[in-house]
Amino acid sequence: MSKGAAHAGISQSAASQHVQEVERRLGTAVLDRSKRPLELTPAGRLYAEFCRAVLHENEEFHLALEKLKHDVEGTVRVASIYSIGLSEMSRLREAFALRHPTAELKVDYMRPDKIYEGVRSGEFDLGLVSYPESSRETAAIPWRREEMALAAPPSHPLAMYAAVSPHDLDGIEFIAFDEDLTIRREIDRFLRVQGVTVNLVMHFDNIQMIKEAVALGSGVSILPARSMEAEIAQGRLAAVRLEAPGLERPIGILHRRRKKLNRAARAFLELIIPSAAPDATDVPEMAQAD
């Protein structure tokens, strides 16, 4: 009795009183006090087995509860610019499914203005955009900065170089983005600062069309190096480093302000946020229930 009391962290008298209370509730003795050391009565042995079963069930319950707390269910709706790429989103989808098999990731590709509109309206939980901008309704979390490079067909004279000066582009036939896109304004600013004038031959509203035009030999362009990986591997494009620094494309994650994300959306955000910029702030709270 004294050892049992010490194990439970109570006094011997408190332990004795507890046993007496158990016997009173059961209406029978659980200890045979005529023997030394004390022994359990048949009723005592039955009660001990019952207690062990209760403790085991309690342990199993808490283990299952903890697992349930960490299981992620529901759907996360993501809108992405085209240049994030099907290959990259496929990798993220596989990683997300491996971590959270009971959750679902839905991705739509569209123009940046449509992504902002969809996040503001609540149609999408998260938006992946370039040159992210926060507003009263949406907040942008920095994700990464992508190096820009000269995109050229492998047969182009500049494609043989490891790096080129911006002045090598002076007067060159150039394929640009549409004028209303931020990336076009940033590239124009870069060329203007470098004192370079290119010969604009065509323009498009997305990277994929520009890559195709470059691969066909219609001219060169300046694109995120990361967006050309597949075409470089296929031998259709060459990416040449620009010697002048300072031209990067920032990528960010949009969410609607004052809106709590469900578990699935928060889990997807946590999957990609490790590669976000160190000053990433305004991360939304997670909703307590979907």
C-alpha positions as CSV (number, residue, x, y, z in Angstrom):
1,M,0.0,0.0,0.0
2,S,2.8,2.4,0.8
3,K,4.6,1.6,-2.5
4,G,1.4,2.2,-4.4
5,A,0.8,5.5,-2.6
6,A,4.4,6.6,-3.4
7,H,4.0,5.6,-7.1
8,A,0.7,7.7,-7.3
9,G,2.3,10.6,-5.4
10,I,-0.1,10.6,-2.5
11,S,0.0,9.7,1.1
12,Q,-0.5,6.2,2.4
13,S,-3.7,7.3,4.3
14,A,-5.1,8.8,1.1
15,A,-4.4,5.6,-0.8
16,S,-6.2,3.6,1.9
17,Q,-9.2,5.9,1.9
18,H,-9.3,5.6,-1.9
19,V,-9.3,1.8,-1.8
20,Q,-12.1,1.9,0.8
21,E,-14.1,4.2,-1.4
22,V,-13.7,1.8,-4.3
23,E,-14.9,-1.1,-2.2
24,R,-17.9,0.9,-1.0
25,R,-18.9,1.7,-4.6
26,L,-18.4,-1.9,-5.7
27,G,-20.1,-3.4,-2.6
28,T,-17.3,-5.9,-2.1
29,A,-13.7,-6.1,-0.9
30,V,-10.9,-5.8,-3.5
31,L,-8.1,-6.6,-1.0
32,D,-7.7,-9.7,1.3
33,R,-6.4,-8.0,4.5
34,S,-6.1,-11.3,6.3
35,K,-2.9,-12.1,4.4
36,R,0.5,-10.5,4.5
37,P,1.5,-9.2,2.1
38,L,-2.0,-8.0,1.0
39,E,-3.5,-9.9,-1.9
40,L,-6.3,-9.1,-4.4
41,T,-9.6,-10.9,-3.9
42,P,-11.2,-12.4,-7.0
43,A,-13.3,-9.2,-7.3
44,G,-10.1,-7.2,-6.9
45,R,-8.4,-9.1,-9.7
46,L,-11.4,-8.5,-11.9
47,Y,-11.4,-4.8,-11.1
48,A,-7.6,-4.6,-11.8
49,E,-8.1,-6.1,-15.2
50,F,-10.9,-3.6,-15.9
51,C,-8.7,-0.7,-14.9
52,R,-5.9,-1.9,-17.2
53,A,-8.3,-2.1,-20.0
54,V,-9.6,1.4,-19.3
55,L,-6.0,2.8,-19.2
56,H,-5.2,1.1,-22.5
57,E,-8.4,2.4,-24.1
58,N,-7.6,5.9,-22.8
59,E,-4.1,5.8,-24.3
60,E,-5.5,4.6,-27.7
61,F,-8.1,7.3,-27.6
62,H,-5.5,10.1,-27.1
63,L,-3.2,8.7,-29.8
64,A,-6.2,8.6,-32.3
65,L,-7.2,12.1,-31.2
66,E,-3.7,13.5,-31.9
67,K,-3.7,11.9,-35.3
68,L,-7.1,13.3,-36.1
69,K,-5.9,16.8,-35.1
70,H,-3.0,16.6,-37.6
71,D,-5.0,15.0,-40.4
72,V,-5.8,17.6,-43.1
73,E,-9.0,17.4,-45.0
74,G,-10.9,19.6,-47.4
75,T,-9.9,21.4,-50.7
76,V,-7.5,24.2,-51.4
77,R,-8.3,26.3,-54.5
78,V,-5.2,27.9,-56.1
79,A,-5.0,30.3,-59.0
80,S,-1.6,30.5,-60.7
81,I,0.0,32.4,-63.5
82,Y,0.9,30.2,-66.5
83,S,4.6,30.5,-66.1
84,I,4.7,28.8,-62.7
85,G,4.4,25.8,-65.0
86,L,2.5,22.5,-65.1
87,S,5.7,20.7,-64.2
88,E,6.3,22.7,-61.0
89,M,2.7,22.5,-60.0
90,S,2.8,18.7,-60.6
91,R,5.7,18.4,-58.2
92,L,3.8,20.5,-55.6
93,R,0.7,18.4,-56.1
94,E,2.6,15.2,-55.6
95,A,4.3,16.5,-52.4
96,F,0.9,17.8,-51.1
97,A,-0.8,14.5,-51.8
98,L,2.0,12.6,-50.0
99,R,1.8,14.8,-46.9
100,H,-2.0,15.1,-46.9
101,P,-3.7,12.2,-48.7
102,T,-7.2,13.2,-47.5
103,A,-7.0,16.7,-48.8
104,E,-7.5,18.0,-52.4
105,L,-5.5,20.6,-54.4
106,K,-7.3,22.3,-57.3
107,V,-5.3,24.6,-59.5
108,D,-6.5,27.0,-62.3
109,Y,-4.1,28.9,-64.6
110,M,-5.0,32.4,-65.7
111,R,-3.8,36.0,-66.2
112,P,-2.7,38.0,-63.1
113,D,-5.6,40.4,-63.2
114,K,-8.0,37.4,-63.1
115,I,-6.1,35.9,-60.1
116,Y,-6.4,39.2,-58.1
117,E,-10.1,39.3,-58.9
118,G,-10.6,35.6,-57.9
119,V,-8.8,36.0,-54.6
120,R,-10.7,39.2,-53.7
121,S,-14.0,37.5,-54.5
122,G,-13.2,34.4,-52.5
123,E,-13.3,32.1,-55.5
124,F,-9.6,31.1,-54.8
125,D,-7.9,30.6,-51.4
126,L,-4.5,31.5,-52.7
127,G,-3.0,33.1,-55.8
128,L,0.5,32.6,-57.2
129,V,1.5,35.8,-59.1
130,S,4.6,37.6,-60.3
131,Y,5.4,41.2,-59.1
132,P,2.8,40.7,-56.3
133,E,1.1,43.8,-54.9
134,S,-0.8,44.1,-51.6
135,S,-4.0,46.1,-51.4
136,R,-6.7,46.9,-48.8
137,E,-8.4,43.6,-49.8
138,T,-5.5,41.3,-50.5
139,A,-2.1,40.7,-49.0
140,A,1.0,39.3,-50.7
141,I,3.5,36.9,-49.1
142,P,7.0,37.0,-50.8
143,W,7.9,33.5,-52.1
144,R,11.0,33.8,-54.3
145,R,12.9,35.9,-56.7
146,E,13.7,34.5,-60.2
147,E,16.8,35.4,-62.2
148,M,16.0,36.8,-65.7
149,A,18.1,35.6,-68.6
150,L,18.3,36.1,-72.4
151,A,16.2,33.5,-74.2
152,A,17.5,32.6,-77.6
153,P,17.2,29.7,-80.1
154,P,20.3,27.4,-79.9
155,S,21.3,28.5,-83.4
156,H,21.5,32.2,-82.5
157,P,25.0,33.7,-82.3
158,L,24.5,34.9,-78.7
159,A,23.5,31.4,-77.6
160,M,27.1,30.2,-77.6
161,Y,28.1,32.6,-74.8
162,A,27.9,31.9,-71.1
163,A,26.9,35.5,-70.5
164,V,26.2,38.6,-72.6
165,S,26.3,42.3,-71.9
166,P,23.0,44.2,-72.3
167,H,24.7,46.3,-74.9
168,D,24.9,43.1,-77.1
169,L,21.2,43.4,-77.4
170,D,21.2,46.9,-79.0
171,G,19.2,46.8,-82.2
172,I,18.5,43.1,-81.9
173,E,15.1,41.6,-83.0
174,F,13.2,41.3,-79.7
175,I,10.0,39.5,-78.6
176,A,8.3,41.3,-75.7
177,F,5.4,41.0,-73.3
178,D,2.3,43.1,-73.8
179,E,2.6,46.7,-72.7
180,D,0.0,46.4,-69.9
181,L,2.0,43.7,-68.0
182,T,4.4,44.6,-65.2
183,I,7.1,42.4,-66.5
184,R,7.1,44.3,-69.8
185,R,7.6,47.6,-67.9
186,E,10.4,46.2,-65.7
187,I,12.3,44.8,-68.8
188,D,11.8,48.1,-70.6
189,R,13.1,50.0,-67.6
190,F,16.2,47.7,-67.4
191,L,17.0,48.2,-71.1
192,R,16.5,52.0,-70.8
193,V,18.8,52.2,-67.8
194,Q,21.4,50.2,-69.8
195,G,21.0,52.6,-72.7
196,V,19.8,49.7,-75.0
197,T,17.2,50.0,-77.8
198,V,15.9,46.7,-79.2
199,N,13.9,46.1,-82.4
200,L,10.5,45.0,-81.2
201,V,9.1,42.4,-83.7
202,M,6.2,41.0,-81.8
203,H,4.7,40.8,-78.3
204,F,2.5,38.4,-76.3
205,D,0.7,38.3,-73.0
206,N,2.3,35.1,-71.6
207,I,5.7,33.4,-71.4
208,Q,4.7,30.2,-73.2
209,M,3.9,32.1,-76.4
210,I,7.1,34.1,-76.2
211,K,9.1,30.9,-75.7
212,E,7.5,29.3,-78.8
213,A,8.3,32.4,-80.9
214,V,11.9,32.4,-79.7
215,A,12.3,28.7,-80.4
216,L,11.0,29.3,-84.0
217,G,13.7,31.9,-84.5
218,S,11.6,35.0,-84.6
219,G,13.9,36.8,-82.2
220,V,15.3,36.8,-78.7
221,S,13.6,37.8,-75.4
222,I,14.3,38.2,-71.7
223,L,12.5,35.6,-69.5
224,P,12.8,34.0,-66.1
225,A,15.5,31.4,-66.4
226,R,13.5,29.0,-64.3
227,S,10.6,29.1,-66.8
228,M,12.8,27.8,-69.6
229,E,14.1,24.6,-68.0
230,A,11.9,22.2,-70.0
231,E,12.8,23.8,-73.4
232,I,16.5,23.9,-72.5
233,A,16.4,20.2,-71.7
234,Q,14.6,19.6,-75.0
235,G,17.3,21.6,-76.9
236,R,14.7,24.1,-78.1
237,L,16.0,27.1,-76.2
238,A,19.2,28.5,-74.7
239,A,19.3,30.7,-71.6
240,V,22.2,33.1,-71.5
241,R,23.1,35.0,-68.3
242,L,22.9,38.8,-68.4
243,E,26.0,40.4,-67.0
244,A,24.2,43.5,-65.7
245,P,22.6,42.6,-62.3
246,G,19.3,43.7,-60.9
247,L,16.8,42.1,-63.2
248,E,14.7,39.6,-61.3
249,R,11.1,38.5,-61.3
250,P,9.5,38.3,-57.8
251,I,6.9,35.7,-57.2
252,G,4.4,36.0,-54.3
253,I,1.4,34.3,-52.8
254,L,-1.8,36.2,-52.6
255,H,-4.6,35.7,-50.0
256,R,-7.6,37.8,-49.0
257,R,-7.1,39.9,-45.9
258,R,-9.1,39.0,-42.8
259,K,-10.1,35.6,-44.2
260,K,-9.0,32.5,-42.2
261,L,-7.7,29.7,-44.4
262,N,-9.1,26.2,-44.0
263,R,-6.8,23.4,-43.1
264,A,-6.1,22.3,-46.6
265,A,-5.2,25.9,-47.8
266,R,-3.0,26.4,-44.7
267,A,-1.2,23.1,-45.3
268,F,-0.5,24.0,-49.0
269,L,0.9,27.4,-47.8
270,E,3.1,25.7,-45.3
271,L,4.4,23.3,-48.1
272,I,5.7,26.2,-50.2
273,I,6.4,28.9,-47.5
274,P,9.9,27.4,-46.5
275,S,11.3,28.8,-49.7
276,A,9.7,32.2,-49.1
277,A,11.7,35.4,-48.5
278,P,12.8,35.8,-44.8
279,D,10.7,38.9,-44.5
280,A,7.4,37.1,-45.3
281,T,4.7,38.6,-43.2
282,D,1.0,38.8,-42.9
283,V,0.5,35.1,-43.1
284,P,-3.2,34.4,-42.7
285,E,-4.6,32.5,-39.7
286,M,-6.0,29.0,-40.2
287,A,-9.8,28.5,-39.8
288,Q,-10.8,26.3,-36.9
289,A,-13.3,24.5,-39.1
290,D,-13.8,24.1,-42.8
